[in-house]
Amino acid sequence: MPFQIIRNDITKVSTSTPDFAQDMKRLSVRRAVAEDLNRIMYIYSSAQEFMIASGNPTQWGHFYPDEDLIRDDIEKAICFLVYENNEIHGVAALCEGDEPSYQYIENGEWLNNDKYVTVHRIAGDGAVHGVFDCIIDYCKGKYDNIRIDTHNDNKVMQHLIEKSGFQKCGTIYVFDGTPRIAYQWTEDKNGSSVRR
């Protein structure tokens, strides 16, 4: 059963485009299946081009993520899609359990050591607004702790992450040894975001 975004406080989620609130009302989340692969790879290709044009040419370049990795994400049932009226507009990997690259963090610390989900490889096709918010709202509805990281040159993603209530925790290093800014969102027992 897909997750449907329902927002009573939609006016709090505003951007420079008036269609943002309307887009958020229509977006849903579901797990990817093998038949979605071509569309997913198209979205990643679009995201790669956007990142390069936005001054972030090295985080993904034209090579990451590759088709084998996405097939593996689908097989492991960690690949999730954001869609509207059966049209896929976004993709992300939601990984439960310990993230190996998060074992070591410098220039800071995680908010806690509780169980968490990691959001990886989030991307949208640019056709609708709210893909990031939709995925994060989905995660906030299921998990008390969410971790995510991004490249120092990815200013767009940093803005989205921080706007969604995540706290900057420090620097981690991904599998190729390059640094990433690490963030965490955690919910307290009253349902509010925890701030340091």
C-alpha positions, 0 to 999 in steps of 0.5 A: 500500500502506497504512502499518501502525503496528507498535510494539514499545515501545507502553508508552512511548506512554502517555496518560491513557486505557488505550485509547491503546495499543490504538488505536495498534496498529490505525491505518494511513495511506494517500493520500486519494482524491476519494471521501474528500472529504466525510469529510475535511471532516467531520473538519476541521469537528470539529477547528475546533469542538474548537479553538474550544472549547479556546481557539484560535478564530482559527487555523482558525475555521470557514473553514480549510481550505476544500474547494477547498484539500483538493481541491487537496491530494488532486489533488497526492497530498499529503493522507494519511488515518489510518484503522482498519478502513476508517473514516477518523479523521484527515487531514494534508497532507505537503508535500515541498520548501521551504515558502515561509513557512519561508524567514524565521524569527525568534527562533531558527533551523532545526536544519539546512537539509537537505531536509524534509517539512512536516506541515500541516493535521493533524486528527482526529475525536476517535473514536480516540487516536493520530492525530497519533502515527500521522502523525508515525511514518509521516513518521519512517519516510520522512524524516530531517527533519520541520517543523511549525508551530502557533498560540500558542493551540493548546496541545494541538498544542504538547504533541503536537509537543513530546512527539514529539521536535520542537525549538522553533526560532523563529517563522514567519509564515503567508500571512496574516502571523500568527505560528506557533511553528515546530518541527523533528524531525531524525534523526541517523545513528544513528537518534536524535532530534537535540536542541539 
